[in-house]
Amino acid sequence: YKGKTWNYLVNGQTGEIQGEAPISAWKVAIAVVLGLLLIGGIIYLYSQSKQH
């Protein structure tokens, strides 16, 4: 991935995984922000429906 070799080991009996994943900090941050916006939107819509 992006010119770097990533090694993984998976234990076939326990399912334990060893290794480092190529995680993008930007993608994680965007996913967190979108998740929070989605939760906030649901809470807002729910609170608006209770007022009527």
C-alpha positions as CSV (number, residue, x, y, z in Angstrom):
1,Y,0.0,0.0,0.0
2,K,1.6,3.3,-1.1
3,G,4.9,1.6,-1.7
4,K,5.2,0.0,1.7
5,T,4.9,-3.7,2.5
6,W,2.4,-4.5,5.3
7,N,2.8,-7.9,7.0
8,Y,-0.1,-9.6,8.8
9,L,-0.3,-12.8,10.8
10,V,-3.7,-14.4,11.6
11,N,-3.9,-17.4,14.0
12,G,-6.2,-19.9,12.3
13,Q,-7.3,-21.4,15.7
14,T,-8.0,-18.3,17.8
15,G,-8.5,-15.6,15.1
16,E,-5.9,-13.4,16.7
17,I,-4.4,-10.9,14.3
18,Q,-0.9,-9.5,14.5
19,G,0.3,-6.6,12.4
20,E,-0.1,-2.9,11.7
21,A,-2.9,-1.6,9.5
22,P,-2.4,1.3,7.0
23,I,-4.9,3.6,8.7
24,S,-5.3,7.2,7.4
25,A,-5.8,9.7,10.1
26,W,-7.7,12.0,7.8
27,K,-10.2,9.2,6.8
28,V,-10.7,8.3,10.5
29,A,-11.3,11.9,11.4
30,I,-13.8,12.4,8.6
31,A,-15.6,9.2,9.5
32,V,-15.9,10.4,13.2
33,V,-17.2,13.8,12.2
34,L,-19.7,12.3,9.8
35,G,-20.9,9.9,12.4
36,L,-21.3,12.7,15.0
37,L,-23.2,14.8,12.4
38,L,-25.5,11.9,11.7
39,I,-26.2,11.2,15.4
40,G,-26.8,14.9,15.9
41,G,-29.2,15.1,13.0
42,I,-31.1,12.1,14.3
43,I,-31.4,13.6,17.8
44,Y,-32.5,17.0,16.3
45,L,-35.2,15.4,14.1
46,Y,-36.4,13.3,17.0
47,S,-36.6,16.3,19.3
48,Q,-38.5,18.3,16.7
49,S,-41.0,15.5,16.2
50,K,-41.7,15.4,20.0
51,Q,-42.6,19.2,20.0
52,H,-45.5,18.8,17.6
